[in-house]
Amino acid sequence: MPQHVLVYLGGEYPSSPEDGKAHFDRYQRWLMSLGDAVVSPAVPLKDTHTVQPDGSAVPGNSTAMSGLNIISAGSIAEALEAAKSCPFLRINGVHQVSEMLEISDTAAQLTDGKPN
């Protein structure tokens, strides 16, 4: 079954520890609702640095990416439905959803000249 990455972009921090716990609880229930489709349940990011073309590295992020999940879904439509139900959207975050290609499949996928 194809795997899809759900990239977390933006989002607001909870305004209190209680709000943080409530959000975390909703997030855990959402993950459990996906069942065996969850390949990598939560990969939050920290201490991000951006490497420039000249090789220099600067602290910070050139995007609002804050984490990711990997799920198995039969189609991009199924992956989008999973993303639409994620509680991250309730804290003004957004998801970028993409199908992941296996290396062995990449050459066949690129024959039309379009990488994605």
N, C-alpha and C positions, 0 to 999 in steps of 0.2 A: 504494500500500500504506500502511496506517495507520502513523503514527510513535508511538512510546512513549517516555516519559522514565523512566529508572531513577534514582531519587534515592538517594544514599548517605547513610545515617544512622548516626552513631556510628562504631564500629570502634576498634581499639586500634593504637597505634603499634608498629612492630616493636621488639623488645628489643635488637637489634644491627644494625649495618650489613649483616651477612651475611643476617639474617632479612629486612631491608628489600629487599635485592637479590633474594632468593628470592621474596618476595611480588610484587615488581614483574615478575619474569620470568613467574610464574604468571598475573598479570593481563594481560601482553602476549600470552601464548599464548591466553588466554580471548578477548581482543578479536579476535585473528586467526582463532579458530575460528568467530566470528560472520560473518566474511567481509563481503560487500557489505551486510549488514543494518545495519552500523554507520554511522550518519549523523554523529554527533559522538562521537568515541571517548572522550574524557576531559576533563571540565571540573571540576578541583578548585577549591575556593573558599578564599579567605583574606581577612584583614582585613575580616571581616563586621561590619556595623553594623545595628542595628535601628531603624527610623524609627517613632516613636510617633504615636498619633492627633493629639497636639498639635503635631506637626512636629519635635519634638526627636529627635536621633539619639544612640543610645548604643552604645558598642562592645560587641560580642558577638552571640551568636546566640540567638534565642528557641526554636530547635529544634536538633537535633543534625546538621543537614544539613551535609555536608562536600564534596559534589560531585554530578555527574550525568553520565549518558550519554544519548544519543538513538539509538534503533534503529528500524528498520523491521521490523514483524512483522505477519503476516496476521491475528492476533487477540490479545486480551489473554492468552489461554492460551499462545500462542507466546512472548510477551514474558516471561511469568512463568517459563517453562522456561529462557529465556536467563538471567534473573536468578538462578534457583536454582543455576545452574552457575558463578556468578561467585565468584572466590576471595576477594572482600571478605567474604563470609560466614564464611570461615575465621578472620578476625581479629575476630570478634564484631560485625561490622557487619550492618546490615539494609538491605534495599532497599524503597522505596515505588515501585510501578510504576503508571503511569497512561497511558492513551491520550491523545494530544494531539489537540485538535480544531482544524481550520482555521477561521479567522474566518468564512469564507463558510458553513461548516456549522453554526456555533454557534447561530444563530437556530432552525434546524430541530431541533437537538438539545434546545433549551430549551423547546420548545412544551409538553412535558408538565409543566413547572414544576419539574423537577429538574435542577440544573446538572451533576451528575455521578452 
